[in-house]
Amino acid sequence: MEMRELPRMGAEVGVVGLGTWQFSGARGPADDDRAVATITAAVDAGATLVDTADVYGDGRSERVIGRYLTDHPLADVFVATKMGQRGGNAPASYHLDNFRAWTDRSRANLGMDVLDLVHLHCPPPAVYDDDAVFDALNLLIDEKRITGYGVSVDTCDQALRAIARPGVASVEIVLNPLRPKPIEHVLPAALAAGVGVIARAPLASGLLSGGYDELTAFGDDDHRCVARRDELPGETFAGLDFHGALTAVRKLSAVVPPELTMTQFALRWIIDQPGVTAVIPGASSPQQARCNAAAASLRPLHVEAQMMIAEIYDELIRPQLHHRW
């Protein structure tokens, strides 16, 4: 698999990684044995970056990854976790004592002496301007609790503020064919500053797999069930209402070359964007993990496809959502 650099850390990761929120039960019942098999398949297919968070299943996702690492001590795996939501996401909770406690808990869950990469988990706006927060993160590196840190952000403005911080190694941001706004300013700024960009929610909660329609049902314990009822469902379905999202996906499907699945098309589009370090699609089975990883070996999309995606965005999405992100 193609490897790309996190310049400020001097580390490299595979361009297609694995997101693990689904191992927490947020999308319905989860099976830990199946989760470990999925991680195994992803790594065997060349993925090295595994992304998680301390609140995914109250640590369950981290513990599943830790189980994999225990069983595969020589595996080439770079783990990115997140912290901040355990404090209720209040600005006052972002301080050194909490950072030490949260990272110690993640280290125990993962079975790692030193965490590879820790992102602040969509922190409130005030955190970006608080020098003490970033001084504390630097101290965690000095204390050898973590190797590097970054910020998982909600908006492009937040990403730009994080990139301006000299110690930030990476930003995680929603990027997919229905949410291309980071291409305008975030990716160029990150590239110029040597900050990695990890594209999260690349398939818009499965919407860009092309497998949903008006009859698709989600279980009551699946976050997509609630989002489907909302007019503006946040990050789920790329921020579109469900029916509007289906309309956009159907238009996109006409652009997908016959030799690609829609999932691979969406992932390849992200990989092709200058400044992207890695994309972290979720996978609920070994087969899905292998199919996702295969996008790394595909040829770049034709310019015509890129232009069509931009036209669909401008027509159906930009007027209602561009300003929000």
N, C-alpha and C positions, 0 to 999 in steps of 0.2 A: 504493500500500500504506500502511496505517496506520503511522505512525512513533511510536516511544515513546522517552522520554528516559532517558539515563544521567545522573542529576542531578549527581553529583559531578564529572563530566567536562564537563558542558554540551554533550553530544553527543546525537544522535538516531540510532536505527537502525530498520530495518524490522522489524515484529513477527515475520515469518517470515524466517529467514536460511538459511544453508547450512552444514551440517557436512561435513567433508572427510576424515575418517579413511579412508573407503572408497577414496580416491585413492592410498592408501599400499600397497595390496595386502593389507591385513588381511582382506579378504573374498574373496580369490582374485585372479586376474590383473587388473591395472588397466591402462588405456590412457590415456596422457596427452592425446592428442587428444580423446578422448571426455570426459575430465575437464574440459578447457578449454571444450568445447561445453556441458557441464553448468553450469559457472559462468556462462557467457554467458547461458544460458536463465534461470537463477535471477535474475540481475541485470536482464535484460530484463523479467522478470515483476515486478520491484519490490523484490527482496531487496537489501539493502545490507550486511548483516552476514555475513561469511564467517569461519568458525571453523576453526582448525587447531592444530597443535602441532609443536614442533621434532623430536619423535621419530616422527611419523607417516611411516613409510617412510624413517626417518633423514633427514628433510628433504624428501623427495620431494613431499609434499603442499604444503609451503610453496613449493617451486620451481614447481609447476604454477600456483599462485595468482600467483606472480611473473610467470610467462609471460603469464597473462591480463592482469595490470596493465600489463605492457610493451606489449601489443597494444591496450589500451584505456586510454590515459593519462588520459582525461577521465571515466572511469567513477566513479560515486558508490558507492564500496566502502569499508567499514570493516572492517579485518582484526583479528580477535582471535586471537593465538597463545598457546601455553603453553610453560613451561620448568620444569625441575626433575628430570625423569626421566633426563636424560643423566648426572646425578651419582649414579645408582643409588638415588635417592630416600632418601639418607642425610641426616639433619639437618645433619651437618657440611658437606655440599656446598652448602648454601644460604647463600652469602656473596657479597660484592660482586664479587670477581674472577670467579667463575663467572657471575654475573649479567651482567657486562659481556661476557664471552666468548660466552655463550649468546645474548644479544640481538644482538650483532654478527653472529653466524652467521645468525640469523633475518632480520636486516636485509638481509644479502647474498642469502639465499635468495629473499626477497620483493621485492628491489629497492626497498626503502623506506629513506629516510634516517632517519625516525622511525617507530617502530612505534605503531600506534593504541592497542592494548590488549594487555597481557601478563598471563596468569593463571599463578600458581603451579599446577603440574600435580599435583593430589591429593597435597599434601605430607604428610609424617609429622606426627603430633600435636604433637611438640615445637616445630615451626616456628611454630605459631600464637601461642605465648607468647614468641617470641624478638623483642625489640624491634629488635635489630640487623638482622634480616631486612627489616623494614619500613622502617627507616632507609635501608638500601641501595636499596630500591625507590624511595623518595623521591628519592634521589640520582640514580637513572637518569632520573627526570623532569627534574631540574635539569640533567643532562648532555645532555638532548634526545636520548636514545636511545629513550625511550618517552613517550607522552602520558599514559597511565594504566595502572593495574594492578588486578588482582583475584585471586581464588582459585577454582580448580576443586576442589570438595570431594567427599568420599565420603559424609558423614553430615550430618544436620541440625544436630547439635551443632557440628560444624566450621563449618558455614555461619554459625551464630550468633556464633561466636568471630571469624570473619572480618569479619562485618558490624560488630562492635564496634570494629574498627580504623578510625580516622578517614580514612586515605588510601585505603582499599579502595573502588574504584568499582563493582565488580560481583562477584557470585558465580555460578559455574556449578554446577548441581546437577541430578541425575536427577529428572525430574518427568514423569509420564505417568499415565494412568488406572489403571495397576497399581502405581504408586509415588506416591501422593498425599500422603505424610506432610509434605512442605514446606509444604502449605497451612496446617497447624496453627499454626506459630510462625515459620518462616523468612520466608514471604512478608509477613506483617504487620510483622515486625522490619525487613525490608529496605525496605518502603514507608515506614515511620516514619523510617528513617535516611537515606533518599535513595540507597540502594544498588540498582543494577540487578540483576535476576535473569535469567540466561540458562538456559533449560531444555534440558539435554542428554539424550541417549538418549531422545528423546520417543516413539520407536516401538519401544522395547525390542528393538533389533537386528533390526527388521523384523517382529517378532511382531505388532505392532499394525497391520500392513498387512492382516491377515486372510488372507494367502496361504499360511500354513503349515499342514501337517497331519502326521499320524504318518508319512507316506511322504516328507516333505521331507528331502532329502539336502544336506549341505554338503560342499564339497571339503576335502581334508586340510589345505590351506593357508588355510582360513577359520576364524577364531577361534570361530565358532559351532559348528563341528564338535566342538571340545573341550568347549565349554560344554554342549552337548547331552548329553554323557556324565556331567556332574557333577550331583550331587543339589542343590547350591546353587551355581549358576554365577555368583556375583558380580553384576555389573550386567547381564550378558547375560540376555535374557528376563526382565528386571525382578527377577532374583534367584530366580525360581521354577525348579523342575525343568521340563524341556521339556513333559512330558505334563500337569503341573499348570497350566502356562502356557496350553496349548491349551484346557484346560477353561475357564479364566477368560475367554479371548478369545472362545470360542463364546458364553458368557453375555453378554459385552459386545456381540457382533454383533447380538443381538436388540434392543438399544437404539438401534442406528444408524438414523437416518431414511433412507428409501429414496432420497432425492435426494443423499445423501452417500456417499463411499467411507469405509471404516473408517479409512483414513489421515487423511482430512480431519476426520473426527469426533474422532479422538484429538488432532490438532493444534488444532482449535477448542476442545476442552475445556481445553487448556493456555492458549491465548490468553485465554480467558474468566476465568482466575484473577486476582483483584486482586493486583498486585505483580509480575506477570511482565512483563519488558521485551521478551524475544524468545525464540523457540524455534528450535533449529538442527537440523532433520532432515537426515540425509544423503540424497543422491540419486546414483544411478549412471548416470542418463541425463537428457538434456534434458527428456524427457516427465515423468519423476518430479519434476524440479525445478519445472516449471510447475504440476503438480498440487499439490505441497506449497504453493507460493506462493498458490494459489487459496484456501486455507483462510483467509487473512487477510481476504478479502472476504465470507466467509459470515456469516450472522446468528448471534448467540450461541445456544448450545444452550438448550433449554427446561429449566426447573427440574426437571421430572420425570426428564429424562435424567441430570442431575447427581445426583439422589437415587438413581437406579438404579445408577449407577457406584459410589457410596458403599456401597450395600448389597452389591454383588458383592465389593468390597474387604473389607468387614467379614466376609463369610461365608467367602471362600476364601483370603484373603491375610493380613489383619491378624494372625491368631493366630500364624503362623509367621515373619513377616518384619518386622512393624512395629518391633519393638524393635531390629532390626539396623541400621536407618538413622536 
